Amino acid sequence: MRISFPYSDVSPLEIQEKNLLGIFRPSTFQIEKSEEEIIDEALSHPVGSPPLAEILRGCRNVLIVSDDYTRTTPVPKILLRLLKELKTHGIRQENIKILIALGTHRPMSEEEIVKKFGREISEQYPIINHSWWDPSQLLHLGQTEKGTPIIINRLSQETDLMMGIGQIVPHRVTGFSGGGNIVQPGICGEETTGKTHWLSAQFRGREILGKIENPVKEEVERVSEKAGLKWIINTIQDGAGRLVVAVAGDPILAYRKGAARSLQVYRAELPRDADIVVADSHPYDSELWLASKGIYASELAVKQGGVVILVSPCPEGVSPSHPEVLELGYQTFEDADRMIRQGKIKTITAAAHLVHVGRVIKERARGIFVSRGISKEEKERLGFIHAETPQEALEMAFSLSGRDSKVAVLQRGGEILPVVRQSCTQP
C-alpha cells in the first residue's frame, strides 16, 4: 500500500499489505445544506437557552471571544450572521469587540487576522489578541471551589455579554474542545491554564481524550461560568474540514450536544492495538506544541511497548511561546512533578505538555519523528528518534518492533479519535 501525506515535501510511504492493520481517518459526510444555512439553524434553535434576542435584552456592550489561527472554524461566516443579529437587536457597531482566544499560543499577526476573520470584519471591528503574558491585561476573580485561580482577560469584565465562537474536536486536556474552553484556556492567564492542564496530566490519554464529561472539563466549565460566559456557537466539521453541524446556546448544554456529534465524526475504530502507529498531525502542523495532537491520538491506538511515528512539517519549530519544551525535553509525570517541586519548571502549562507527550514516547511506546522544521539534535533532545523520511522511520520501527508488526495509519491525526475494539495491553 502506498500512503501519501498532506504535505507537498513529504514522500509517500510504502507498507506491505500483510503488515497493514488499516488506514483510519475521521468520517466524511454528504452535506446538503450550505454553511450559512447550518449556522442560521443553530442560532435560530439554541440549546438550553432563551433566544438570542432575549439574551441581548438590556445589553449595550458585547464581547465576542473567537478561537485563533490553530482552529479551522468558519469564523467569518459565523460572525457575519452573528453581527447582523446583534445589530438587529440594538447593539451598535462601536460597542462590539472581538477578542482572540490564544490560550498560551503566540499572538496572531495582522495578516493572519485578516485571513482568519475576513477583511471586511477585520477593518470594521477591533480584533484583539489575548495578552496572556501581560499582568496589566488580566484580572483576578478569585478561585473555583476546587482551588483553580480565575485569572482572566480584563475585557471579559468590561462588557454586558460575553459570547464564544469555537470548534468541537477531540482534545487531550479536556476530552473535547468547545464550550467553556473558549474562556479556559482561551482568555485566561497562565496560572489558571497551568492548573487545569496539570490536572489533565495526572490522567492517561485514554482516560481523558474523547470523554465528553471528565474532571478537567468540569473545572474548565466552572472557570468559564464564573468568568461570565453566557452564550456559545460551536461548529463540528468532518474529516474533509466541511461544516457538518453547529450548536448554539448555553455553554454547557450546547457543548454536550455538539460533543456527542463530534464523537460520531472523529471516532475511528481499530480492530486491535497496533504495534506501530504512523500519524500525521494535520490540520495542526505549524509547531510541535500543536502537532503533538498526532501523538496524543496515537496513544489510544498503540500497544504497550510499541512505536509511534509522527510526521509533521512544524515550520515554526517546537514552540515559539514555550522555549522550555526544547530546553527540558519530554518527561514522565514523576520526573516533571519532581522538577516542578524543585523549581526547575516554573510554567505549569508547559510542564503538562511535557507529560502529555512523555506519557506516549517515554512510558507507552518509542517515538520516531519526521519533520523538516525540527533538527535531528532537537528531536533527540526532546526524546524522539530522528528519521528523514516516513519510509526510513518505518524501517526503524520494524527493527524495534519486529518485521511482523501490524501498522495503523492515522490520517488527519490532529483530530482523529482512535477507539480500539479489543485492547491487548494495559491502558
C-alpha positions in Angstrom: 0.0 0.0 0.0 1.2 3.5 -0.9 0.3 6.1 1.8 0.5 9.8 1.0 0.7 12.7 3.4 -0.9 16.1 3.3 2.5 17.8 2.9 3.9 18.5 -0.5 7.6 18.0 0.6 7.0 14.6 2.4 7.5 11.5 0.3 4.8 8.7 0.3 5.2 5.6 2.5 5.1 2.0 1.2 3.6 -0.6 3.6 3.3 -4.3 2.8 -0.4 -5.3 3.0 0.5 -8.1 5.3 1.7 -5.5 7.8 -1.1 -3.0 7.4 -3.7 -3.1 10.2 -5.6 -0.3 8.4 -5.8 3.3 7.4 -8.0 5.3 9.7 -9.5 8.8 9.4 -12.4 10.8 10.7 -15.7 10.3 8.8 -16.8 12.4 5.9 -20.4 13.1 5.0 -22.7 14.1 2.2 -23.7 17.6 3.3 -26.8 19.0 1.6 -27.1 22.4 3.5 -24.8 25.3 3.0 -22.6 26.6 5.8 -24.7 29.7 6.1 -27.9 27.5 6.5 -26.2 25.3 9.2 -25.1 28.4 11.1 -28.5 30.1 10.8 -30.2 26.9 12.1 -28.0 26.8 15.1 -28.6 30.4 16.0 -32.4 30.0 15.5 -32.6 26.9 17.7 -30.4 27.5 20.8 -29.8 24.6 23.1 -30.7 25.1 26.8 -31.0 28.9 26.4 -33.6 31.5 25.5 -33.4 33.0 22.0 -30.5 35.4 21.4 -33.0 38.3 21.2 -33.9 37.7 24.9 -30.3 37.2 25.9 -29.4 40.6 24.4 -32.2 42.5 26.1 -30.7 45.3 28.1 -27.2 44.8 26.8 -25.2 47.7 25.4 -21.7 46.2 25.1 -20.8 42.7 23.7 -17.5 40.9 23.7 -17.2 38.1 21.2 -14.4 35.6 22.0 -13.2 33.7 19.0 -10.8 30.8 18.6 -7.4 31.5 16.9 -5.2 30.5 14.0 -4.9 27.0 15.3 -8.5 26.1 14.6 -10.5 25.8 11.3 -13.8 27.1 12.5 -15.6 29.1 9.7 -15.4 32.3 11.8 -16.2 34.9 9.1 -19.4 33.2 8.1 -20.4 32.9 11.8 -19.5 36.5 12.5 -21.4 37.9 9.5 -24.6 36.2 10.7 -24.0 36.9 14.4 -23.1 40.6 13.9 -26.2 41.1 11.8 -28.2 39.6 14.7 -26.6 41.9 17.2 -27.3 45.0 15.0 -30.9 43.9 14.6 -31.3 43.9 18.4 -29.8 47.3 19.0 -26.1 46.6 19.6 -24.1 49.4 18.0 -21.0 48.5 16.0 -18.8 50.6 18.2 -19.9 48.7 21.2 -18.7 45.3 19.9 -15.2 43.9 20.4 -13.6 40.7 19.2 -11.1 39.0 21.5 -8.8 36.2 20.1 -8.7 33.2 22.5 -5.0 32.4 22.2 -4.7 30.3 25.3 -0.9 30.3 25.6 -0.3 30.4 21.8 1.7 33.1 20.1 -0.2 36.3 19.0 -1.7 36.4 15.6 -0.2 38.7 13.0 -2.3 41.3 11.1 -2.1 39.1 8.0 -3.3 36.1 10.0 -6.2 38.1 11.5 -7.4 39.2 8.0 -7.2 35.6 6.9 -9.0 34.3 9.9 -11.7 36.9 10.2 -12.0 38.3 6.7 -11.0 41.7 5.5 -14.5 43.3 6.0 -14.8 42.3 9.6 -11.1 43.0 10.5 -11.4 46.5 9.1 -14.7 47.3 10.8 -14.2 45.9 14.3 -11.4 45.9 16.9 -9.9 42.4 16.9 -7.6 42.0 19.9 -5.0 39.3 20.7 -5.4 38.0 24.3 -2.3 39.1 26.2 -2.0 36.1 28.5 1.6 37.1 29.3 0.8 40.6 30.4 -0.5 41.0 34.0 -1.8 44.5 33.3 -4.3 43.0 30.9 -5.6 40.4 33.4 -7.9 40.4 36.4 -8.0 38.0 39.3 -11.6 36.9 40.1 -10.9 34.6 43.0 -10.9 30.8 42.5 -13.2 27.8 41.9 -14.4 25.5 44.6 -11.5 23.2 43.8 -8.9 26.0 44.1 -8.2 26.9 40.5 -7.4 30.6 40.4 -9.5 32.6 37.9 -7.2 35.0 36.2 -8.9 36.3 33.1 -8.6 38.9 30.4 -10.0 42.2 31.8 -12.2 42.8 28.7 -14.4 39.9 29.9 -15.4 42.0 32.9 -15.9 45.2 30.9 -18.9 44.0 28.9 -22.6 43.3 29.3 -22.4 40.0 27.4 -19.5 37.6 26.6 -20.1 35.1 23.8 -17.8 32.4 22.4 -17.1 31.1 18.9 -15.3 27.8 18.7 -15.0 24.3 17.3 -15.6 20.9 19.0 -12.9 18.3 18.3 -11.2 15.6 20.5 -8.8 17.3 22.9 -6.2 15.8 25.2 -6.6 18.2 28.0 -10.4 18.5 28.3 -11.7 15.5 26.3 -13.2 17.7 23.6 -12.6 21.4 22.8 -15.5 23.8 22.6 -17.9 25.1 25.2 -16.0 26.6 28.2 -12.6 26.1 26.5 -13.0 29.4 24.8 -12.5 31.0 28.2 -10.2 28.5 29.8 -7.6 28.3 28.4 -8.7 30.8 25.7 -8.6 34.1 27.6 -7.0 33.1 30.9 -3.7 33.8 32.5 -1.0 31.1 32.5 -1.6 30.3 36.2 -5.2 29.3 35.5 -4.3 27.3 32.4 -1.4 25.6 34.2 -3.8 24.4 36.9 -6.3 22.7 34.6 -3.6 21.4 32.3 -1.7 19.9 35.2 -4.9 18.2 36.4 -5.2 16.6 32.9 -1.5 15.5 33.1 -2.4 13.3 36.0 -4.6 11.1 33.7 -3.5 9.0 30.8 -4.8 9.9 27.4 -7.3 7.0 27.3 -8.9 8.4 30.4 -9.5 11.9 29.0 -9.2 12.2 25.2 -12.7 11.8 23.7 -14.5 11.8 27.0 -17.4 14.3 26.9 -17.6 14.7 30.6 -14.5 14.4 32.8 -12.9 16.2 35.8 -10.9 18.6 33.7 -13.8 19.7 31.6 -15.9 20.2 34.7 -13.2 22.5 36.1 -12.9 24.4 32.8 -16.7 24.9 32.8 -16.6 26.3 36.4 -13.9 28.8 35.4 -15.9 29.9 32.3 -19.1 30.2 34.3 -17.6 32.3 37.0 -15.9 34.5 34.3 -19.3 35.2 32.8 -19.5 33.2 29.5 -23.2 33.3 28.6 -23.6 32.0 25.0 -21.6 30.0 22.5 -21.8 28.9 18.9 -19.6 25.9 18.2 -19.0 24.0 14.9 -18.3 20.4 14.1 -16.5 19.7 10.8 -16.0 16.4 9.1 -12.8 14.6 8.0 -12.6 16.8 5.0 -13.0 20.0 7.0 -16.5 20.7 5.9 -19.1 22.0 8.3 -21.5 19.2 9.4 -23.4 20.9 12.2 -23.3 23.8 14.6 -24.7 24.2 18.0 -25.5 27.4 19.9 -26.8 28.5 23.3 -25.9 27.5 26.8 -22.1 26.9 27.1 -22.5 23.6 28.9 -25.7 22.1 27.3 -24.9 23.2 23.7 -21.3 21.8 24.2 -22.7 18.4 25.4 -24.9 18.1 22.3 -22.1 19.2 19.9 -19.6 16.9 21.5 -21.9 13.9 21.0 -22.0 14.7 17.3 -18.2 15.3 17.2 -17.6 11.9 18.7 -19.6 10.3 15.8 -17.5 12.3 13.3 -14.0 11.8 14.7 -14.2 8.3 16.1 -12.3 5.6 14.1 -12.5 2.0 15.3 -9.4 -0.2 15.2 -9.7 -4.0 15.5 -6.8 -4.2 17.9 -3.9 -2.2 19.3 -1.2 -1.5 16.7 2.4 -2.5 17.1 3.3 0.6 15.1 1.3 3.8 14.6 2.1 6.3 11.8 0.3 9.6 12.3 0.3 13.0 10.6 -0.7 16.0 12.7 -3.0 17.6 10.1 -4.5 20.2 10.5 -2.3 21.2 13.4 1.0 21.5 11.6 2.7 24.8 12.4 4.7 23.8 15.5 5.3 20.7 17.7 3.2 22.1 20.6 0.2 21.7 18.3 1.4 18.8 16.2 1.7 16.7 19.3 -2.1 16.2 18.9 -1.0 13.4 16.5 1.0 11.9 19.3 -2.0 12.1 21.7 -4.2 10.2 19.2 -1.5 7.6 18.8 -1.5 6.8 22.5 -5.1 5.4 22.0 -4.0 3.2 19.2 -0.5 1.8 20.0 0.2 -1.2 22.2 2.3 -1.0 25.3 5.9 -1.2 24.1 5.1 -0.3 20.5 6.3 2.5 18.3 4.7 5.8 17.3 5.9 7.7 14.2 4.8 11.3 13.9 5.0 13.1 10.5 4.6 16.9 10.7 6.3 19.8 9.0 6.5 22.2 12.1 7.8 25.2 10.2 7.7 27.3 13.4 9.8 24.7 15.3 9.0 23.3 18.7 7.1 26.1 20.3 7.6 29.9 19.9 5.7 30.5 23.1 7.2 27.8 25.3 11.0 27.5 24.8 11.3 25.4 27.9 9.9 22.4 26.0 13.1 22.2 24.0 15.2 23.0 27.0 13.8 20.2 29.1 12.6 17.6 26.7 9.6 15.4 27.2 9.2 13.8 30.7 7.4 11.2 32.7 4.8 12.5 35.1 7.0 11.6 38.1 10.1 13.4 36.7 8.1 16.5 35.7 6.4 16.6 39.1 9.8 16.5 40.8 11.1 19.3 38.6 8.1 21.5 39.5 8.7 20.9 43.2 12.4 21.7 42.8 11.6 24.9 40.9 13.2 23.7 37.7 9.9 24.1 35.8 8.0 27.3 36.5 5.4 27.3 33.7 2.9 24.6 34.6 1.2 24.7 31.3 4.5 23.7 29.7 5.0 21.0 32.3 1.7 19.5 31.4 2.6 19.4 27.7 5.9 17.7 28.6 4.0 15.0 30.4 1.2 14.6 27.8 3.8 13.7 25.2 6.1 11.9 27.6 3.3 9.5 28.6 3.4 8.3 25.0 7.1 8.3 24.0 8.6 7.7 27.4 6.0 5.4 29.1 3.9 3.6 26.5 6.0 3.5 23.2 9.1 4.7 21.4 8.7 7.9 19.3 10.1 8.5 15.9 9.7 11.9 14.4 9.8 13.0 10.7 9.9 16.8 10.4 11.8 19.3 8.2 11.2 22.1 10.8 13.0 20.5 13.7 16.6 19.3 13.5 18.0 15.9 14.4 19.6 17.3 17.5 16.4 18.9 18.7 14.4 15.8 18.1 16.9 13.8 20.2 16.9 16.4 22.9 13.2 16.1 23.1 13.3 12.3 23.4 12.4 11.3 19.8 14.4 9.2 17.3 15.1 11.2 14.2 14.2 10.0 10.7 14.5 11.8 7.4 11.5 10.2 5.7 8.4 8.2 6.6 9.9 5.2 4.9 13.1 5.4 7.0 11.0 5.8 10.1 9.0 2.7 9.3 12.2 0.6 8.8 13.4 1.8 12.2 10.1 0.9 13.7 10.3 -2.6 12.3 13.8 -3.0 13.7 12.4 -2.1 17.1 9.1 -4.0 17.0 9.7 -6.9 14.6 9.1 -7.5 10.9 5.7 -9.0 11.5 4.4 -5.8 13.3 1.0 -4.5 12.4 0.9 -0.9 11.4 -2.0 1.5 11.8 -2.0 4.7 9.8 -3.9 7.7 11.4 -4.8 10.3 8.8 -5.8 13.8 10.0 -4.1 12.7 13.2 -4.6 16.1 14.9 -8.3 15.4 15.2 -8.9 11.7 14.9 -10.1 9.7 17.9 -8.9 6.1 17.7 -11.0 3.6 19.6 -9.6 0.0 19.9 -12.3 -2.7 19.7 -10.1 -5.1 21.7 -7.1 -3.8 23.5 -4.5 -6.5 24.1 -2.4 -4.4 26.5 -2.9 -2.4 29.7 -4.2 1.2 29.2 
